[in-house]
Amino acid sequence: MAIITISRQIASFGDEVGTELARLLGYSFINRKMLEEDLLRHGIPESKLVVYDERKPGFWASLARDRDEYFDYLREAFYERAKNGNCVFIGRGGFAVFKDVPGCYSVRLVASDEVRVARLMKEFSFSEKKAEALMQESDANRRGFHKCFFNIDHDVSSSYSLVLNTDSITAELGSKIIRDACTLSVNAVQEAAGVERISELLLAQKIVNHIVFDLKIPVHFLEATANASEIMLHGVADSSAVIEKVLSVARSMAPNKKISSGISIIQDYKTYP
């Protein structure tokens, strides 16, 4: 019941490898369209997806409350899709979302610029100049997306369990390499621990999203950390009454866990759109 994430450069066989890998393992392949459908069901309009989805947002968009709503519901969508394990995710920072989850195997697919340009020219019937421009735009957007939402450089190889250069291999061979590497690296105990950890993260994220976006309780920067017995809430509020309301909601959603507060009180706190 492993969770595999694939981060990829454009034209490095990301979708092809992910699709074939899921087929080989009998796993679900969670692609962009599926995560977008999840976000739309949570009320995130398509206009916001265009701004944030694996793109480098503009200055004001990176500061807006819409950014937080997109990111918090994206994490919930990841956790919901992963709660039973046996899945392959592609893109959207999955390797960062599941960074500390046992049984998660993260893969980075890369290829040389020359090979990527040639593949884009062939796939889209582009000129070399147009293919190079698309490659550079895609690289910049993905770099900006990961910096904005995770404050990481997604090109750092140590962030992954495996980095695979697809210059000289087919998608079929790449998927077999990843399958074998994951099978040898992740054991049943880790897989079970990962599923349990995902259930904790999912509950914590649902609590945050319900409080902030459904109930619109005025607590800012709300985050929740969770373990098997406790959920700790962090954020900023302007009164103890707000904190008590937040804790009450959390207790109703997680009656079998201890709910603790790390929420700070700051009088006259203001936010701007």
C-alpha positions as CSV (number, residue, x, y, z in Angstrom):
1,M,0.0,0.0,0.0
2,A,2.8,2.4,-0.9
3,I,2.4,6.0,-2.0
4,I,4.6,7.0,-4.9
5,T,5.0,10.6,-6.0
6,I,6.5,11.7,-9.3
7,S,8.0,15.1,-9.9
8,R,9.0,15.8,-13.4
9,Q,10.4,18.2,-15.9
10,I,8.4,18.8,-19.0
11,A,9.1,16.3,-21.7
12,S,10.8,13.8,-19.3
13,F,8.0,11.2,-19.7
14,G,6.2,12.0,-16.5
15,D,2.7,11.1,-17.5
16,E,3.8,8.1,-19.5
17,V,5.9,6.7,-16.7
18,G,3.2,7.4,-14.1
19,T,0.5,5.7,-16.1
20,E,2.6,2.6,-16.8
21,L,3.9,2.4,-13.2
22,A,0.3,2.5,-11.9
23,R,-0.6,-0.3,-14.3
24,L,2.3,-2.5,-13.4
25,L,1.6,-2.1,-9.7
26,G,-2.2,-2.2,-9.9
27,Y,-2.3,1.2,-8.2
28,S,-4.5,4.3,-8.8
29,F,-2.9,7.0,-11.0
30,I,-3.8,10.4,-9.5
31,N,-3.3,13.0,-12.2
32,R,-3.9,16.7,-12.6
33,K,-7.5,16.3,-13.8
34,M,-8.5,14.2,-10.7
35,L,-7.0,16.7,-8.3
36,E,-8.7,19.6,-10.1
37,E,-12.0,17.8,-9.8
38,D,-11.5,17.5,-6.1
39,L,-10.7,21.2,-5.8
40,L,-13.8,22.1,-7.9
41,R,-16.0,20.0,-5.6
42,H,-14.6,22.1,-2.6
43,G,-15.7,25.3,-4.4
44,I,-12.4,26.4,-5.8
45,P,-13.4,28.0,-9.1
46,E,-11.5,27.3,-12.3
47,S,-10.3,30.9,-12.4
48,K,-8.2,30.2,-9.3
49,L,-6.9,26.9,-10.7
50,V,-5.5,28.8,-13.7
51,V,-3.7,31.2,-11.3
52,Y,-2.2,28.6,-8.9
53,D,-2.1,25.2,-10.4
54,E,1.6,24.3,-10.9
55,R,2.3,27.9,-11.9
56,K,4.3,30.7,-10.5
57,P,1.7,33.1,-9.1
58,G,2.1,36.9,-9.4
59,F,3.1,39.0,-6.5
60,W,-0.4,39.8,-5.2
61,A,-1.7,36.4,-6.0
62,S,1.0,34.9,-3.8
63,L,-0.2,37.0,-0.9
64,A,-3.9,36.6,-1.3
65,R,-6.2,34.6,0.9
66,D,-7.2,32.7,-2.3
67,R,-3.7,31.2,-2.2
68,D,-4.3,29.7,1.2
69,E,-7.6,28.3,0.3
70,Y,-6.2,26.6,-2.8
71,F,-3.2,25.2,-0.9
72,D,-5.2,23.9,2.1
73,Y,-7.8,22.2,-0.1
74,L,-5.0,20.8,-2.3
75,R,-3.5,19.1,0.7
76,E,-6.9,17.7,1.7
77,A,-7.3,16.3,-1.8
78,F,-3.9,14.7,-1.6
79,Y,-4.6,13.1,1.8
80,E,-8.1,12.0,0.7
81,R,-6.8,10.3,-2.4
82,A,-3.9,8.7,-0.5
83,K,-5.8,7.4,2.6
84,N,-5.9,3.8,1.4
85,G,-2.4,3.8,-0.1
86,N,-1.7,2.0,-3.5
87,C,-1.5,5.2,-5.5
88,V,0.8,7.1,-7.8
89,F,0.7,10.9,-7.8
90,I,2.2,13.2,-10.4
91,G,3.1,16.8,-9.9
92,R,1.6,19.4,-7.6
93,G,4.4,19.1,-5.0
94,G,3.3,15.6,-3.9
95,F,6.8,14.7,-2.8
96,A,6.7,17.8,-0.4
97,V,3.1,17.1,0.8
98,F,4.1,13.5,1.8
99,K,7.7,14.3,2.8
100,D,7.6,12.8,6.3
101,V,5.0,10.0,5.6
102,P,6.4,6.5,6.1
103,G,6.1,4.3,3.0
104,C,6.1,7.3,0.6
105,Y,8.6,6.8,-2.3
106,S,9.4,10.0,-4.2
107,V,10.7,10.1,-7.7
108,R,12.2,12.9,-9.8
109,L,12.2,12.5,-13.6
110,V,14.6,14.7,-15.6
111,A,16.1,14.8,-19.1
112,S,18.7,17.0,-20.8
113,D,17.5,20.3,-22.4
114,E,18.4,19.0,-25.8
115,V,16.3,15.9,-25.5
116,R,13.4,17.8,-24.0
117,V,13.4,20.3,-26.8
118,A,13.5,17.5,-29.4
119,R,10.5,15.8,-27.8
120,L,8.5,19.0,-27.6
121,M,9.2,19.7,-31.3
122,K,8.0,16.3,-32.2
123,E,5.0,16.2,-29.9
124,F,3.6,19.7,-30.9
125,S,5.2,20.2,-34.3
126,F,7.0,23.2,-32.8
127,S,10.0,25.0,-34.1
128,E,13.1,24.7,-32.0
129,K,12.8,28.3,-30.7
130,K,9.1,27.7,-29.7
131,A,10.0,24.4,-28.0
132,E,12.8,26.1,-26.0
133,A,10.4,28.9,-24.9
134,L,7.8,26.3,-23.7
135,M,10.4,24.4,-21.8
136,Q,11.8,27.5,-20.1
137,E,8.3,28.7,-19.2
138,S,7.3,25.4,-17.8
139,D,10.5,25.2,-15.7
140,A,10.0,28.7,-14.4
141,N,6.4,28.0,-13.5
142,R,7.2,24.8,-11.6
143,R,10.1,26.4,-9.8
144,G,7.8,29.3,-8.8
145,F,5.0,27.0,-7.7
146,H,7.2,25.0,-5.4
147,K,8.9,28.1,-4.0
148,C,5.6,29.8,-3.3
149,F,3.7,26.9,-1.7
150,F,6.5,24.9,-0.1
151,N,9.5,27.2,0.0
152,I,11.7,24.6,-1.6
153,D,13.8,24.1,-4.7
154,H,12.3,21.2,-6.4
155,D,15.5,20.5,-8.4
156,V,17.4,19.5,-5.2
157,S,18.0,15.8,-5.7
158,S,18.2,15.0,-2.0
159,S,14.5,15.7,-1.8
160,Y,13.8,12.4,-3.6
161,S,14.1,8.7,-3.1
162,L,15.2,8.3,-6.7
163,V,16.2,10.6,-9.5
164,L,15.9,9.1,-13.0
165,N,17.3,10.6,-16.3
166,T,15.0,9.5,-19.1
167,D,17.3,10.6,-22.0
168,S,18.1,7.1,-23.1
169,I,15.2,5.0,-21.7
170,T,11.6,4.4,-22.6
171,A,8.7,5.1,-20.3
172,E,8.1,1.4,-20.0
173,L,11.7,0.8,-18.8
174,G,11.5,3.8,-16.4
175,S,8.3,2.5,-14.8
176,K,9.9,-0.9,-14.2
177,I,13.0,0.7,-12.6
178,I,10.8,2.7,-10.3
179,R,8.6,-0.3,-9.5
180,D,11.6,-2.5,-8.6
181,A,13.3,0.3,-6.5
182,C,10.1,1.0,-4.6
183,T,9.4,-2.7,-3.9
184,L,12.9,-3.1,-2.6
185,S,12.9,0.1,-0.5
186,V,9.4,0.1,1.1
187,N,8.3,-2.7,3.4
188,A,4.8,-3.6,4.7
189,V,5.4,-2.1,8.1
190,Q,6.3,1.3,6.6
191,E,3.2,1.0,4.3
192,A,0.9,0.4,7.2
193,A,2.4,3.3,9.2
194,G,2.0,5.6,6.2
195,V,-1.7,4.9,5.9
196,E,-2.1,5.6,9.6
197,R,-0.1,8.8,9.2
198,I,-2.3,9.9,6.3
199,S,-5.4,9.4,8.3
200,E,-4.0,11.8,11.0
201,L,-3.0,14.4,8.5
202,L,-6.4,14.2,6.7
203,L,-8.4,14.7,9.9
204,A,-6.2,17.7,10.9
205,Q,-6.5,19.3,7.5
206,K,-10.3,18.8,7.4
207,I,-10.6,20.5,10.8
208,V,-8.6,23.5,9.5
209,N,-10.6,23.8,6.3
210,H,-13.9,23.5,8.1
211,I,-13.0,26.2,10.6
212,V,-11.5,28.7,8.2
213,F,-13.5,28.2,5.0
214,D,-16.8,26.7,5.9
215,L,-17.4,28.4,9.3
216,K,-15.2,31.4,8.5
217,I,-14.2,31.8,12.1
218,P,-11.7,34.7,12.3
219,V,-8.5,32.9,13.1
220,H,-5.6,33.5,10.8
221,F,-2.8,31.3,9.6
222,L,-4.5,28.3,11.1
223,E,-2.5,25.1,10.9
224,A,-2.9,21.7,12.7
225,T,-0.3,19.2,13.7
226,A,-1.4,15.7,14.5
227,N,-0.3,12.4,16.0
228,A,-2.1,9.3,17.1
229,S,-3.5,10.9,20.3
230,E,-3.4,14.7,19.9
231,I,-4.1,17.5,17.5
232,M,-2.4,20.8,18.1
233,L,-3.8,24.0,16.5
234,H,-1.6,26.9,15.7
235,G,-2.5,30.4,14.4
236,V,-3.4,33.9,15.4
237,A,-6.7,35.2,16.8
238,D,-7.8,38.5,18.5
239,S,-9.6,37.0,21.5
240,S,-9.8,34.0,23.8
241,A,-13.4,33.6,22.8
242,V,-12.4,32.9,19.2
243,I,-9.8,30.4,20.4
244,E,-12.5,28.6,22.5
245,K,-14.8,28.4,19.5
246,V,-12.0,26.9,17.3
247,L,-11.2,24.3,20.0
248,S,-14.9,23.4,20.4
249,V,-15.2,22.8,16.7
250,A,-12.1,20.7,16.6
251,R,-13.2,18.6,19.6
252,S,-16.5,17.9,17.9
253,M,-14.7,16.7,14.7
254,A,-12.1,14.6,16.7
255,P,-13.8,13.4,19.8
256,N,-11.3,10.7,20.5
257,K,-8.2,13.0,20.4
258,K,-6.8,15.5,22.8
259,I,-7.2,19.0,21.2
260,S,-4.6,21.6,22.3
261,S,-4.1,25.2,21.4
262,G,-0.9,26.9,20.3
263,I,-3.0,29.9,18.9
264,S,-1.6,33.3,19.8
265,I,-3.8,36.3,20.7
266,I,-2.9,39.5,19.0
267,Q,-5.2,42.4,19.5
268,D,-6.4,44.4,16.5
269,Y,-4.9,41.9,14.1
270,K,-5.8,42.8,10.5
271,T,-5.3,41.1,7.2
272,Y,-5.6,42.5,3.7
273,P,-6.9,40.8,0.5
